[in-house]
Amino acid sequence: MDFHERCAEILRQTELLAAAVEGADRTVRVAACPEWNLGQLLDHVGTGHRWAEEIVRTRADRWPREDELRNPVGNPRAASWLVAGAKALVATLREAGPEAEVFTPVPNGPPRAAFYARRFMNETLIHRADATLAAGGEFTVSPEVAHDAMEEWLELGSLPQLLEQVPERRELLGPDRTIHLAPTDHAAAWTVDLAGDQLAWHPGPASNATVTAAAPLGDLLLMVYGRLPSEIAHRTGDTEYLDRWLSLVGFG
């Protein structure tokens, strides 16, 4: 997906989110974020859009304050408030363009607005899953969006500084340690390569994977994001290693 497609998808995912929670009990707890209820989750999403919009609009060179983002209050909000935040972010991104220089949290990466188009497309997508499941609905995602979200997750999850931030991840490294993520409804596949001294991944299957997880792409995406257990996949090989990997690589 390109920059403009991701911008459009931020708004589309927000509109789907608003529709998914229409009439839902805002006090119900969100399984993936158990400290939050549905109202707080929605506040987090809308605040996040406004937070990212400020970063891009002001060409920030550092993080703005995150207090409201990290501690959503869950005030009653109309669906229009949620959608308005997404529209503002998309308008600012489009005006800035993908190459606009702006702070991102990825060391040594290009400081570009394109980061925020992709990140907030996928941030909104995953929280739409959280909200849909909390409201008792059925979550679905298009193949192209799920594919992009999986590859962003793999890229961010393989950043070398993560071994310093979460030293326990070093225990995942070892000779011939690979994880094959195999969608059953999509031509793509991925190998998480932990056989070297760094976290790594590449498209395609592993020749002799330590463990393979096969499931529909949307389910695999929710699995790596910690929204579904690994048992949703058909697993072959060292399933304990798969579960240990999942326990250490979560974000979002």
C-alpha positions in Angstrom: 0.0 0.0 0.0 1.2 3.5 -0.7 0.9 6.7 1.3 -2.3 7.9 -0.2 -4.0 4.5 0.3 -3.0 4.4 3.9 -4.3 7.9 4.5 -7.7 6.9 3.0 -7.6 3.8 5.1 -7.2 5.7 8.4 -10.6 7.3 7.7 -12.2 4.1 6.5 -11.0 2.2 9.6 -12.3 4.9 11.9 -15.7 4.9 10.2 -15.9 1.1 10.5 -14.9 1.5 14.2 -17.6 4.1 14.8 -20.2 1.8 13.2 -19.0 -1.2 15.2 -19.6 0.4 18.5 -22.9 2.2 17.7 -25.2 1.5 20.6 -22.7 -0.5 22.5 -22.2 -0.3 26.3 -19.2 2.0 26.7 -18.5 0.6 30.2 -17.7 -3.0 29.0 -14.0 -4.0 29.5 -11.7 -4.4 26.5 -10.0 -7.8 26.7 -6.8 -6.7 25.0 -6.6 -3.6 27.2 -8.2 -4.8 30.5 -7.5 -1.6 32.3 -9.7 0.3 29.9 -13.4 0.1 29.1 -14.8 0.6 25.6 -15.3 4.4 26.2 -11.6 4.8 27.2 -10.5 2.8 24.2 -12.4 5.1 21.9 -11.0 8.1 23.6 -7.5 6.7 23.1 -8.1 6.3 19.4 -9.5 9.7 18.9 -6.9 11.4 21.0 -4.2 9.4 19.1 -5.4 10.8 15.8 -5.2 14.4 17.2 -1.8 13.7 18.8 -0.3 12.5 15.5 -2.0 15.3 13.6 -0.2 17.8 15.9 3.2 16.1 15.3 2.8 16.3 11.5 1.3 19.8 11.4 3.9 21.3 13.6 6.8 19.3 12.1 7.7 18.3 15.6 11.2 17.3 16.4 10.3 15.4 19.6 7.3 13.6 21.1 4.5 15.9 22.4 3.1 15.2 25.8 1.3 11.8 25.9 -0.7 12.1 29.2 -4.1 12.1 27.5 -3.1 9.4 25.1 -1.8 7.1 27.8 -4.6 7.8 30.3 -7.9 8.1 28.3 -10.8 9.4 30.4 -13.7 7.7 28.6 -15.9 10.7 28.4 -19.1 10.1 26.3 -18.1 11.0 22.7 -20.3 11.1 19.6 -19.2 9.1 16.6 -18.6 12.5 14.9 -15.8 13.3 17.3 -14.0 10.1 16.5 -14.4 10.6 12.7 -13.4 14.3 12.9 -10.1 13.4 14.5 -9.3 11.0 11.7 -10.4 13.5 9.0 -8.1 16.1 10.5 -5.1 13.7 10.6 -5.7 12.6 7.0 -6.0 16.2 5.8 -2.7 17.2 7.5 -0.9 14.1 6.2 -2.0 14.8 2.7 -1.0 18.5 2.9 2.4 17.6 4.3 3.1 14.7 1.9 4.9 11.5 2.6 8.4 13.0 2.6 7.8 15.8 5.1 10.5 15.8 7.8 9.0 15.1 11.2 10.1 13.2 14.3 9.5 9.5 14.4 10.5 7.0 17.2 12.5 4.8 14.8 16.2 5.4 15.3 18.2 5.8 12.1 14.9 5.7 10.1 13.9 8.5 7.7 12.0 11.2 9.7 9.0 11.3 7.4 5.3 11.9 7.7 4.8 8.6 5.8 5.5 6.8 9.1 2.4 8.3 10.7 0.1 7.3 7.8 1.1 3.7 8.1 1.3 3.6 11.9 -2.1 5.1 12.4 -3.8 3.1 9.8 -2.7 0.0 11.6 -3.2 1.4 15.1 -6.8 2.2 14.2 -7.3 -1.2 12.6 -6.1 -3.1 15.7 -8.2 -1.0 18.0 -11.1 -1.5 15.7 -10.6 -5.2 16.3 -10.5 -4.6 20.1 -13.7 -2.5 20.1 -15.6 -4.8 17.7 -14.8 -7.9 19.9 -15.7 -6.0 23.1 -19.0 -5.0 21.6 -19.7 -8.6 20.6 -19.3 -8.1 16.8 -17.4 -10.0 14.2 -14.1 -8.5 13.1 -13.0 -8.7 9.4 -10.2 -7.1 7.6 -9.4 -6.8 3.9 -6.4 -8.9 2.6 -4.3 -5.8 1.5 -4.7 -4.0 4.8 -3.9 -7.2 6.8 -0.9 -7.8 4.7 0.4 -4.3 5.3 -0.3 -4.5 9.0 1.6 -7.8 9.3 4.7 -6.5 7.6 4.7 -3.2 9.6 4.5 -5.4 12.8 7.4 -7.5 11.6 9.5 -4.5 10.7 8.9 -2.7 14.0 9.3 -5.9 16.0 12.7 -6.5 14.5 14.3 -3.2 15.3 17.7 -3.9 16.9 17.2 -1.6 19.8 14.4 -3.9 21.1 17.1 -6.3 22.3 18.3 -3.5 24.6 14.8 -2.4 25.7 13.6 -6.0 26.3 16.8 -8.1 27.1 14.6 -11.2 27.5 14.2 -11.3 23.8 17.8 -12.5 23.5 16.8 -15.9 24.8 14.7 -16.3 21.6 17.9 -16.2 19.5 19.7 -19.5 18.7 20.9 -21.7 15.8 18.2 -22.7 13.3 15.4 -20.9 15.2 12.8 -19.7 12.7 9.1 -19.2 12.8 6.9 -19.6 9.7 3.8 -17.6 9.6 1.6 -19.2 6.9 -1.7 -17.6 5.9 -4.2 -20.2 4.7 -6.2 -17.7 2.6 -3.4 -15.5 1.1 -0.4 -16.0 -1.1 2.0 -14.3 1.3 4.1 -16.0 3.9 6.8 -14.8 6.3 9.8 -16.2 8.2 10.8 -14.8 11.5 14.6 -15.5 11.5 16.1 -15.7 15.0 19.1 -17.8 14.0 21.6 -14.9 14.1 22.5 -12.3 16.7 19.7 -9.9 15.8 15.9 -10.1 15.3 15.1 -10.5 11.6 12.4 -11.5 9.2 11.9 -12.0 5.5 9.0 -12.9 3.1 8.5 -16.5 2.2 8.6 -19.8 4.1 11.5 -21.2 6.1 13.0 -24.5 4.7 13.0 -26.1 8.1 11.1 -24.0 10.5 11.3 -24.5 14.2 7.5 -24.0 14.3 4.8 -23.1 11.7 1.6 -21.3 12.5 -1.0 -21.6 9.7 -4.4 -19.7 9.9 -6.3 -17.1 7.9 -4.3 -13.9 7.6 -6.6 -11.9 9.8 -6.4 -14.4 12.6 -2.6 -14.5 12.3 -2.5 -10.8 12.5 -4.5 -10.8 15.7 -2.4 -13.6 17.1 0.9 -11.7 16.7 -0.8 -8.6 18.2 -1.8 -10.7 21.2 -5.5 -10.4 20.5 -6.0 -14.2 19.8 -4.2 -17.2 21.3 -1.8 -19.2 19.2 -4.3 -22.1 19.4 -6.3 -20.4 16.7 -3.6 -21.5 14.2 -2.7 -25.0 13.1 0.7 -25.3 14.7 3.5 -27.8 13.8 6.9 -28.0 15.4 7.9 -26.4 18.7 4.7 -24.8 19.9 6.2 -23.9 23.3 8.8 -21.8 21.4 6.0 -20.1 19.5 4.2 -19.2 22.7 7.4 -17.9 24.3 8.1 -15.8 21.2 4.6 -14.3 21.3 4.9 -13.6 25.0 8.0 -11.4 24.4 7.3 -9.6 21.1 3.9 -7.9 21.8 3.3 -4.2 21.2 0.3 -2.1 20.3 
